Amino acid sequence: MPPIERLSMLSWQDRKNLATHPMAKKLFDIVATKQTNLALACDVTSQAELLYWADLLGPFLCVFKTHIDILEDFTPSCTQELKKIAERHGFLLFEDRKFADIGHTVSLQYAGGLYRIADWADLINAHIVPGPGIIDGLRQVGQNKGTGLLLLAEMSAEGTLATGDYTQKAIALAEKNADFVCGFISLRKLSQNPGMIHFTPGVKLEAGADSLGQRYRTVEEVLGANRSDIIIVGRDICKAPNPVKIAELYREKAWDF
Ligand code: 5BU
């Protein structure tokens, strides 16, 4: 049996025990306790909507993913409130910032500016285009706080350039920086390290696409055939006629793998 197959047989609890990264341990614990490997991509443009979805769907989620810079009425009280809701429901906050600059610049973008991401986000992500300096810059800000970095090893969009050798380089960078990197955005399981968590966006109940290059895969494809860990679902839940029912359906489906 190939090693990746063996790895997929570990329970979430086993992986919690094997993980060394504090945020990975925390996430594995949430997943095992709440019995959910569902993350919500909440792409809304007002604070009120963001807080509404976090509170409404919180019971079904292990992770709540934000794009904080699309809010039109952002004030710091929004992330303070969001943190309280996250604590109440027991989920992590993942700011999908996709940092992509040199270490010095990303350290400023992460710690400061309007959003002060490092003050509230448990997880962030970064492109590896700039090389290892980006990890060092983010680590300088986040490591003392125990936050975790996910590397963009693959993307869901049609025609993505994050493939082949680029993906392999992301895996190598993650393994080398496992003190701060705790996983990937990817379409499949990539790492043998049980502490590394694979998050896959671009998920729908039925495969397909949107009109701007997003490509959707099914839960079966992502968690079954491709052995990813966490599905990230956005519009298929938030735009559904009954979002609570669909979130619960996704939770059940994803938990079966
Ligand atoms: P959707 O509504 O399920 O299509 O939302 C997908 C979310 O995941 C959205 O917030 C994207 O920014 C995010 N995403 C993605 O779709 N594909 C990627 O490769 C990465 C992030 Br990285």
Residues whose N, C-alpha, C, O or C-beta is under 5 A from the ligand:
A	BS01	5BU	A41 D43 E154 M155 S156 A157 I185 P201 G202 V203 Q214 I232 V233 G234 R235 D236
